[in-house]
Amino acid sequence: MEGFFSAFSGGYRARHRTQQAIVALRRSSKHIDAAEARCLIALADAYTTFFEGRNWERAHEALMVAQRITEDAGKADASWVSHLEALRYNALYWMGRPGTAARELPAAIQRADERGNKFVWSLMMLVSGWASYCRGDVDEGRRLHRVGLEPWKDDALYLPFWWRTLADYAAHMRQGNPCAAFESVDRAWPKLRKGLIVNQELYRIEARSVRARAALGCARHSNRDRAQMLRVAEREAARIHKEEVPWAKGVALSLRGAAASIRGDHKAAQRHLADAEPVLEAASLEMVLAFCRRGRGSLLGGDEGQALVDTAGQWFDSQGVKEPEQLSVIYLPGSWDR
């Protein structure tokens, strides 16, 4: 448990302390039942890989292995299995694989419902809603978000409150109201600062990136607020860049690239996006990577630029992403026309 709490609260920054806890677990596992030891080690590896966030594909694989081991050994109750499964689909969300999520989630949601795990069920519903947005079914995405959030109307818990903020952000951005999206996130900001943003690295980076993207969308949409919104986006990008987990640098650079594109500085935009791409690829942040390539290719033009756009398009097709131009307003809003 020490390794789990170290990874959850400290993320990548606490990786050395987390690793020490896992080493201690491996040593102590020699003195307990072999099947139970395999379960505990698999659980520790899965949770730390996820919350440290080094590579999202590896996190997904580790969670899948842990789920299989615990199910086969019969050493974990249904709530543990459900939690592992929920984190696995959350890893797909971070990677940006809506096609994979859409194929697997209906059965997983039914299992969570049968187990009576409200928290896991809601998380899966929200990921399913995200997958619907990505695949072009905006109405279904909104419906799944609304139903998934129904059990958490009072906003008393920080994580469901963040889920609601994310759902409102996505809805406003897809409806073409980025300034309303920014206002929604900004209203939530004081409460977010008291909880997730301060205490957990993963959600802190996500929240800051969402605020930056909302500001970028508003800057692109409104001449009146452009300078102020660009300053907000660039401040959030700078804060993200200071995080220790390596992939945060890729997210920050992508945001800086989008801001430069809105300012009309296409050379700076291309430079930031080109610097972001290997970092995002190393972490398996595939959706953001595809939008970086698409944006840079559009600005670059020519055969080289078209090759980048085509590479991104092939990835979108592989995941069933419909209308990437419309989805880009959620992931990387910028001015990508030359």
N, C-alpha and C positions, 0 to 999 in steps of 0.2 A: 504493500500500500504506500510505503514511503516513496518508491519510485514513481508511482502514479501521481501522487500529489506534487512531487517535485516537477514532473513534466508538465502537469496541468497548470500549475501556478507560475512556474519559471520558464516553461517552454525551452527554446533553444539555449537561452542564456544559462539555464540550470543544467545543461547536458552532462557536465562532469559529476555533479552531485547525483543526478539521476542514474548515471552509469555505475557509480559506486553502490547505490542501492540494489541495482540489478545483479551486480557481481555478488553481493551479500546474499541475495535470494538464491542464486545458483549454488552457492556453497551450502546454504541451509537445506536446500531441496534434497540433498543426499540422505537426509535423515527422515524423510517422509515418504509416503506412498508414491511410487513411480508415476502413476497416472495423474495423481494430484499435482506432482511436481511439474510434469509436462504442461498441465493446464496453467499453473501459476506463472511459469516462465513465458509461455505463449501470450498470456494476458499482459504481462509486464512489457514484453517486446512490442505488442500491438499498440498499447496505450502510449508508450513513450515515443514510438515512431510517429504516431498521429500527432500528438501534442507538441513534439519538437519540430514537426513540419519540414524535415530536410528534403524529402521527396515524396510527393503525394501518391505516386504509383506504388512505391514500396510500402507506404502506410496502408493502402488498400489491400495489398497482398498479405501483409502481416495480420491485418484484422480478419481476413478471410481464413488464414491458417489457424488463428486463435479460435475462431468460431467453430471450425471443423473439429479441432482437437477437443474443445470443451463439450461439443455435442456427442462426439464418439465416446469420450470417456465417461459421460454422464456425471461430471463432477461440478457442474454449474447449474443453478436454477434458471428458469426461463427468463428472468429479468436480465441476468448477465448476458445470455445469448442475444436477447433483443437489443441490448445496449451495444454489443459488438457489431451487430448487423446495422444499427442506425449509424454508428461511426463510419462503417464501411461505405454507406451511401453518402455520408457527408464528405468522405474523401473523394468520391466521384464528383460531387459538387465542386470541391476545390480544384480538382483537375479540369473540370469542365467537360464531362462526358454525359450529356443528356440522353444520347441514344441508348447507352448501356443502362443508365438509371431507369429510363422509361420501360425497357424490356423487363427489368427485374423487380421494380418497386411494387406493382399491384399485388403480387403474391406476398411480398414482405409486409406490406401494409395490412393485409388480411391476417397474417400471423401475429403482428403486433396487437391488432384489435382483439383477436381471440385470447391473447395472453393478458389482456386488460392493462397493458402498459401505456398509459395516456401520453406520457412525455415522449417516448420513442415513437408512438403512432403520430403525434403532431410533427415531430421532426421529419419523419418520412413523408408525410403529406406535403410539407413545405418544399422538400427536395423534389417531390413529384410535380408540384406546381411550377418550380423553376424549370424542370425539364419540359413542361408544356409550353412555357414562355419561349424557350430556346427553339422548340420545334414548330413554332408558329401559331399555336393554339392559345391565344392570349386570354380568351374568355374562360377556358378550362383552367388555365394557370391561376386566374383570379379566384375562381370557384374553389379550387383545391386549397389555396391560401386561406380563404375565408373559413372554410370548413375546418381546416387544420388548426386555426387559431381560436375556434369557438370555445374550447375548454378553458381558455386563459383570458377571459374578458377583463379581469380586474387589473391586469398589468402589474401584479404585486411582485412577480419574480423577474429578475433581470433578463434571463435568457429568453423567455417568451416575449418580453417587452422588446428585445432586440429583433426577434423574429417578426413582430408586427411592424417595426420600423423598416426592416428590409422589404417586407411585402408592400408597404405603402410606397417606398422608394421605387420598386420595380414597376408598380402600377402607374405611378405618375410619369416615369420616364417613358414607358411604352405608349402612354396616351399623348405624348408630346408636350408634357408640362414639366420640364426639368426644374424650373424655378419653384414650382410647388413641391417637387421632390426635395429640393434643398431646404425649403422652409420646414418640411416635415422632419427631415433629419436634424435640422438645427433646433427645433422644439424639443426633440428627444435628447439632445446633446447633454444638458446638465445631469440628467439621470444616468446616461451612459457613462459619463465621466466618473460617477460615484461607484460604478460597478465594473462592467466588463472591460472598459478601456484601460482602467488603472491596473486591474488585477490579473488579466489573462492575455498573454501575448497574441495569440491567434485572433481572438475577437477584437483586440485593440487595433491590429493591423487592418482587419476587415472593416471595422467601423470607420477608421480614418480614410481608407480607400473609397468607401461608399460616399462619405462626405465630400471628398475631393471630386469624385465623378459627378455627383449632383451639382457641385459648383461649376465644373467644366461644362456640363450640359446647359446650365443657366447662362454661363458666359457666352456660349455659342448662340444661344437663343435670344439674348437680350443685350442690345447695345448699351442700354442705360446702366446695367449692373456689371458690365464685362470686366472692367479693371478690378473691382472689388472681388468678384467671384474668382478671377484668375489668381489673385493674391491668396485667397482662402485655399484654393487647390494646391498652389505651390508650397504653402506653409505645411499642409498636411503631407504632401509628398516628401518634404524635408524631414518631417517627424518620422515617417515610415522608413526613410533611408537610414535613420539612426538605429533602427531595431537590429538586433544581432543575427537573427535568422537570415541566411543568405538570400532567400527568394524575395525578401522584403525589398531589397535593392532593385530587383527586376520590376516589381510593382511600382516603386517610386519613379524609376526611369520611364516607365510607360506613361505615367501620369504627367511627367515633365514633357514628354514628347507630345502628348495631346495638348497641353497648354501652349507649347511653342507653335503647334499647327494653328491654333485659334488666333495667336498673335500674328500669324502670317510668316513666321520664321521657319521656312520649310527645311533649311539645312540643319538647324538645331533639332527640329522634330525628328528628322531622319537619323541624326546622330544618337539621340536619346533612345529611340526605338531599336536601333541596331545594337546598342550596348545592353538593352534590356533582354533581347532575344535569347542569348546563350544562358543567362541566369534563369529565365523562365523555363527554358527547355531542360536545364539540369534539375529543376524542381518538379517537372511534369505539370506545370501550370499551363495546360494545353490550350484552353479557350483564350486566355489573355494573350498567349503567344501567337495564336492564329490572328487575332485582331491587330497585334503589333505588325505582323508580316503584311497583313492586308493594308493597313494604313501606310506603312513605309513604302510598299510597292506602288500604291496609288500616287504618292507624292513623288517617287523616283521616276516612274514612267519608263518607257522603252522596254526592251526585251527583258532586262534584269528585273524591272519593276513588275512586269506582267508575270514573270516566273514566281515572284513572291506572292502575288495575288492568287495565282493558280494553286500554289502550294496550300495557302490558307483555304481556298475554295474546296480543295480535295478533302481537307480535314473536316470542314463544315459538313460536306456531303456524307462523310463516314459516320457522323454523329446525328444525321438527320436534321441539322440546323437549317431552318427556313428563314429567308429574308435576313441574312447577316447584317445588312445595312440598318435594319430596324433594331436588331439586337445590339448593335455597336453602341447605341445610346445608353445602354445599361453598363456595358463593360469598358468601353473606351471612347467616350464622346469627344470628337475633335473635328477639325475641318480638314478632311482628307482629299479634297479635290485640288488639283494643281492650279 
